[in-house]
């Protein structure tokens, strides 16, 4: 089916797909607006709708069980707290590597002595504060 008919069919199909995409977008906007209107109408009042929404948020934000780093699931509240504490403790812990653990013979000699002394110098309080202020909240 070569020729003008197949090209015309291809163009019609493209136009139909574009129109369908616009209709899907319009339907999505309709339902989003309807949900927003319902929330504005009933959400801030002490209604059943408000309580269902609040309970849904509470249930969604609750951690019932958690998997540890060994793949074991835990449901006890104290065990979950312990897993969370260990995770963040390990995440933010720093490990100091001494120079004797680094094999410098494998590195190229591209750093001059001035650069090396700058890189090995201690951080100043101003540098730490400047880095701290640049962090995202």
N, C-alpha and C positions, 0 to 999 in steps of 0.2 A: 504494500500500500504506500508507494512512494508518490510524491507529487504534491500538488496544492491541497488535496483533501487531508493528507496526513499532517501537513503543516498547520492547516486550519484547525484540525482536531486537537493538535498539540496546544495551539494558542487558546482554544476554548477551554481545554482542561486546565491550563494555567490560570485563566481568569476565574474559573469555577473554584479552584483551590484557594485563590486569593479571597474571593467572596466568602467562602466557608470559614477561612481564618478570621475574617472581620466579624462574621456572625458569632463565632466562638468567643471572641474577645468581648463582643457586646453582651452575650449571655453571662459571661463571667462578671462583667461590671454590674449587670442587673442583680445577680445574686449577692454580690458583695454589698451593694447599696441596700438591698432588702435586709440583709443581716445587720448592717449598721443602723438602719432605721428601727429595727426591732430592739436593738440594744439601747438606742436613745429613748425609745418609747417605754421599755420595760426594765432596762438594765439597772438603773439607779434606784429603783423603788424596791421596797421590801417584798418582792414577789417570788413566786415559785421559780420563775425564769432566772431571776438574779441568783437564787440559791443553787440552782442546777449549774449555772455558769461558774459560780465560785467554787463549788465542790469539784467540778471538772478541772479547774486550775489547780486546786489543792492536790487532787489525785495525780495529776500529771507531774507535779513538782516533787512528789514523794518518792524516795528511794526505798523500795521494798527489799531488794537483794542486790548484791554486788559481787563481781568476780575478782578474786585476787590475782596476783601475778603468776600463780601456779595453775590457774584455770579452775579453781574451786569456788563454787558459789556459796555465799554466806548471807544469812537472813537475820542474824542477831544484831541488834542495834549497836552494841559495843564492838562487835567484830567489824561492822561496817565503818564505824568511826576509826577503828585501828587501821583498816585498809586505806582509808582516805588520808589519815595522818601520815602513814608510811609513804604513800605515793608522793605527796607534796614535800615531805621531808627529803626523800631521795631526789626529787626533781630539783629542789633549790639548794641542795647541799653542794658545796664546792670541794673539789679534791685538789690538793696541792701536789703538783708534780715537781719533784726535785730535778735539778740539772743533771744529776748522776744517772737518772733514768732515761735521759735523752742521748741517743748516739749522734753526736755532732759531726762525726767523720763522714756521714752520708750527705751532709748539707754542702751546697756550693758556697764558696766564700764570696758572697755578693753583698754582705753587710759590712760596712766599714766600722771602725772602732767607735766613731761618734754616734752612729746609729745604734750600735750595740749598747753603749752606755745609756742612751736615752730609753731604749726598750727595756733595759734591766732596772731602771730607776723606780723608786717607790711612787705610788700615786699621791698627789697632793690633795688636800681637802677641797680646793677649788675645782680640780678635775672631777672629783667624786660628785660634788654638788652639781656641776654642769651636766654630767652624765645622768644623774638622778632626775634633773629637771627636764631632760629630753625624753625620758621614758613616757610611754603611753599610760594613761590612768587605768 
